């Protein structure tokens, strides 16, 4: 059992789980790493364009290379993580990513940087992120007590949303003052900070359970897939995340073209409007905790999605002048709902799944959810070229607004709280959860 603190005092209520040393270190490291990763989302393609004079196709390939490892090694990563201690995996992934991103400014300094080098770094660091994220979500229950998971994950989600705003703004400033490749060096340093924080953790991680005799890696992967496919709670959650990501990536693929060419705004205004979405994530992380405790994790999640999803229909209504508020409010509310849902559903996985399956369940759900990201991007771009940006935005917003009904079709609508533990043979009437403790980490997409 992890150390807990009396939160009856003002300081306890104000800082909550941040009063716990191990969580504070984990949160600090993840916040630093999140800031660096947000900088890299701008710095990596900017390096390709400014330093190597790459075209739009090359930049698209570079962006796809970051996500490709999820489809290739995502499922095996879950099985491997379940066989290993999670903290050493995370530390190794941090060091690999730090070396990969630091190699770019080093090669640029010697005048030998090539697009192939960038592509290899994107693939290598993307694969590292697969293992890190899988181990990270499986490791958090070792740091926090069950009753603190909702609050802890909400704080992680909130800091991730905040660093996304700061990182993207800092990336442009760093590139303007020091050059595009410097942003990647900053990201490498944040991985070092994260590693130092992980090394200072005192929590004793339980030893991983040895796989049963004859249980090969392939059979472990199948076991994780089967668990997700058969579980009445996880199945609609994964379907919801996949559809949501399809719609999110679809509208994000055309939003810049829509704002610049259809609405006619300048680049600074585009940045401010897109930033509004990231700010909504901070509110979503806060609401997930407050609403989950007051209304219940199941009922509160459905209510938040019902109240935020339909705001996507404001996006295609955007016009010059005061009409820009349609986009700002729509993006803000959609991001609020996405992050709030990630906080609740992600922590539910951490608490609900059997510990020996947690890595595989996390990997399976993230692979299935991420598989629709490239599909949504291509579909949104194709519809934009075929029908025009505004019409494409209507299609994607029309898909996004009601997709909360996928969650409502499952067992969430029948309970106040999500269950706290998996039951091999659930009773005909599920016992309500004892408390409202659920959460996870995310960002611009559902995990």
N, C-alpha and C positions, 0 to 999 in steps of 0.2 A: 504494500500500500504506500502511495506517495504521501509526502508531507502536505498537510492542508493547513489553512490558516483561518482564524476567526475573522469573518467579514462583517461583524456587527458594528465595528467602528467605522468612522468616516473614511479613514485611509484604506481600510479593507474593501469597502464598497467602491472606492475610487479606483484602486489598482487591481483588485481581484487576484487572478492567477499570476499576474506579474510580480506578486510578492514572493512567489516560489522561484528560487534561484535557478533551478534547471530549466523551467519553462522560460524564464526571462532570457537565459542564454540562447535557447533555441529560437525564441522570437527575435532576438537581436540579430542572430546569424541569418535567419530567413528574411528579415527585413532588408538587411544589407545586400543579400544575394538577389532579392526581388528588385531592388533598385538597380543593380547592375544588369539584370536580365532585361529590364525595361529600357535601359540605355542601349543594349545590344539590338533590340528589335528595330531601332532606328539606325544605329551605327553600322551594323553588318551590311544591309542593303546600300547604305550611303557610301560605305567604303567601296563596294562593287561599282557604283555609279560614278563617284567622284575620282577615285584613285585608278580604277581599272577601265573606266568608261564603258561599263557593261550596259546592254540594252534591256528592254522590259522583259523579254523572254528569259534572259539569264537571271534577272532578279527574281522572276517567278519560280525558276528552278531552284534558286537558293532558298527561297521561302519554303518550298515543298520539302527540301532536304531536311529541314528542322523537324517536320512532322513525320517523315517517312519511317524513322526508327520505331515509332509506336506501332505501325502496322507490321513491321518485320520482326522485332524482338519483344514487343509488348507482352505477349502471353508467356513466352519463356522467362521473361524477367520476373513475373509474379511467382513462378515456381522456384526460381533460383533464390529470390528474396526470402521465401518461406523456409529455405534450407540454411540460411545464414543469419548471423547477427546483423541487425539493420544499421547500427551506427557505423561500423567499419565500411559497409557498402556506401553510405552517404559520404563519408570522408574521402573514400577513393574516388567517387564520382566528382566531388568538388575539386580535387587535385587534377583530375583529367581535364575538366572544363577550364580550370585556371591556366593549365599549360597550353591548351588548344587556343584559347582566345589571346593569350600573351604572345603566341607565335606569330600572329598577324602583324602587329606593329613592329615586331622584331624583323620579320621578312620585309616589310615595307621600308624599314630603316636601311636595310642592305640592298634595296632595290630589286629584290627577287620575288616579290609577291605576285601570285597569279590567281586567276579565277578558280583553277583547280584546287589551289591551296584553300581558298575560302570555302569551296564546296566540301572538301574533306573535313574542315573544322566544323561546318554546320552539321554534317552527318555524325561526326564523333561526339560533339557536344549534345546533339539531339539524342543520341543513344545513351549518353551519360545521364541526361535529364529523365529518360524513361526509368532507369534503375533508381535514380535518386528519388523521384516522385513516388514510385511504388514503395520504396523502403521508408520514406518519410511518413506517408499516411499510415503505414503499418507500425511505425515506431512511436508515434505520438501517444497511444494508450499506455506505453511504458513510462512516459514522463508525467502524465496527468492522471489523477484519479477519475473514475467514470463520471462522477457528478460535476467535474470541472471541464469535461470535453466540449460542451456547448460554448461556454464562455471562452475557453482557450482557442478553439478553432475560429470563433468569431473575431477574436483579436488578431489572429494570423490573417484572416481574410481581409479585415479592415486595413491592416498595414500593407497587404499586397495591393489593394486598390489604391491606397495613398501613394505608394512608391511607383505605381504605374503612371500616375499623374506627374509626379516629380521627375521620374526617369525620362519620360518622353520629352519633357521640357528641357531637362539638363542635357539630353543627347544633342539637341540642336545647338545649344550654347557651347558645349565642349567641342563639337565639330567646327563651329565658326571660329573659336579662339585658338584651339590647339590642333585641329585636323580630325577627320572622320575616324581614323584608326585609333586615336587616343581613347575613344569611348570603349573600345574592346579591351584596352589595357585596364581601364577603370573596372570593367566587369570582372576581369581576372583577379584584381585585388579584392573585390567583394567576395569572391569564392574563397580566398584565403581567410578573410574575416570570418566567414561562415564555418570554415574548418576549425579555426581556433576556438570558436564558441562550442562546437561539437566536442572537441577534445577536452574541454573543461567541464563537461557534464559529469555529474556524480552518480546519476541514476544507474542501477544495475539492471541491465536488460536480461530477461529470462532467456535461457538457452533454447534455440529452436528445436522443435520436436523432430526426431529422426524419422525419415520417411519409412512407411511400412515396407516389409520385405516384398520385393518384386514390384514396388511402385516406382516406375521409371519417370523420367521428366515428362515424357509425353502423357502418361497416365495422370500425372499431377495436373497438367494443363487441362486435360479433359475433365478432371474432377472439379476444377474451378469453374469451367464453363458450365458444367451440369448444375452446379450449385446455384449459379446466377439464373440460369434458364428455368429452373424449377421453383425458385423461391417466389412466393406471391408478392413480396414487397420489392425485392430487387428488380424483378422483371419489368414492371411498369416504370421504375425509376430509370433504368437503362434506356428503355424506349423513349421516354420523355427527353432524356439528355441527348440522344441521337437526333431526334427531330428538332429540338431546340437549337443545337449546334448547326444543323443544316440551314435553318432559317437565319440564324445570326450571321454565319459566314456568307450566306447569300446576299443579305442586305449590306454587309460591310464591304463586299466585293464591288458594289456599285455606288456606295455612299459618296466617295470622293468625286467621282465623275458627275454624279447627280448634283452635288453642292456647287462644284466649280462651273460645269457647263450648262446645267439646267437652271439652277437657282442663280448663279452668277456671283458667288462670293469669292473673296480673295483668300489666299493661303492662311493668313493669320486667323481669319474668321473660321475657316475649316478646322484649324487646330483647336480653337476655343470650343467649337461645337462637339468635336470628338472627345475633348477632355471632359465635357459634361457627363458623358457616359461613365467614365472612370470615377468621377466624384459620386455618382449614384451607388457604386459598389461600396463605398464607405458607409453610406446610410443602410445599405442592405445588410452588412455585417452586424450593425447595431440592432436593427429591427429583428433579425433572426433570433438573437438572444432574448430580447424583451418580449416579442410576440410568442416565442416558443414557451417561455415560462408562464406567461399569463393565459394563453389560449390552448397550449399544448403543441407539441412538435408536429403532429400530423395535421390537426385542424388549422394551426397557424400557418403552416407551409402552403396549404391549399388556398387559404384566404389571401396570403401575400401574392401568390401567382395569379389569382383571380383579379386582384386589384392593380397589378403592374403590367401583366402581359398585354392587355388590350391597348395600352398606351403606344404600342408599336404602330398602331394605325395612324398616329399623328405624323410619323416620319415622312410618308409621301405627300402630306398636305403642306410641306414646307414651301414658303414663298419668300421673296426678298423683303427686307425690312422687318416689321414686327412678326411676320410669318416665320422667321427663323426660330422663334420660341417653340414652334411645333416640333422642330427637330431636337432642340435642346431638352425640352421636357420629355419627349418620347425616348430619347437615348438615355436620359437620366433614370427614368422609371424602369425601363427594360433592364438596365444594369443593376438597379436596386433589387429587382426580383431574381435575377440570375445568381447574384452573390448570396442573397438570403437563402435560396434553395440549395446552393452548394454547401453552405455552412451546416444546414440541417441534415441533408441527405448524406453528405460525406461523413459526418460524425456518427450518423446512424450505422453506416458500414463498420466503422471502427469498433463500435460497441456491440453490434448485433452478430457479426460473423465469428465463427469459431477461430481462435487465435492461430491454429495451424493452417487455416485457409485464407487468412486475411490478406496476405500478399497477392495471392492468386485472384481473389475476388476484386481487390483494388485494380490490379492490372487488367482483368477482364472487362470491368466496367469502363475503365478509361480507354482501352483499345476500342471498344464498341462505340463509345461516345465520340472519340476523336476520328473514327473512320469516316464520319460524315462531313468533317471539316473541309477536306479538299473537294468533295462532291458539291458541297454548298457553294464554295468559291467559284468553281467552274460553272455551276448552274446559274448563279447570279450574274456572272459575266456574260454568259451566253444569252440569257434573257434580256440583259441590258442592251446587247447588240441587236437582238431580234425585235424587241418591243420598245426599247428606249429605257433610260434609267428610272424615270418615275413609275412607269408601268411595272418594271422589274421589282421596284421597291414595294409596290402594292401587293405583288404576288408573295414576296417573302414576308411582309408584315402580316398579310392575311393568313400565312401559315404559322407565324410565331404567336399571334394574339390568342388563338384558342388551344394551343398545344398543352396548356395546363390540364385540359380535360383528360389527357392520358393518365396523369397522376390520379385524377378524381375517379377514373374507372377502376382503379385498384382498391385495395383495402384501406387506404388512408382515410377515405371519407367516412368510414364506420368507427373510427377511434379518435379519442382526444390526443393520445400520444402514440408515437411509434414504439414497438416492443423493444425491450432492453436486451434481450438475448434470444438467440435462435433456439427453437424447439424442434427436436427430431420428429415428433408426432404431435403437431399442434392440436389443442383441444378444439371442439366445434366452435366455442366462443372464446376468443382470445382475451386473456386478462389484460386490462389496461396497464400501461407502463407506470412505474412508481413515480417517475419524475420526468421533467422535461429537459433531457440532457442529450444534445445531438449537435453535430457540426462537421466542418471541413474547410478546405482551402480551394480557391479558384480565382477566376478573373473574367476575361472577356468571353469565356466559353464555359459550358456546363461540364463538370467532371463526374 
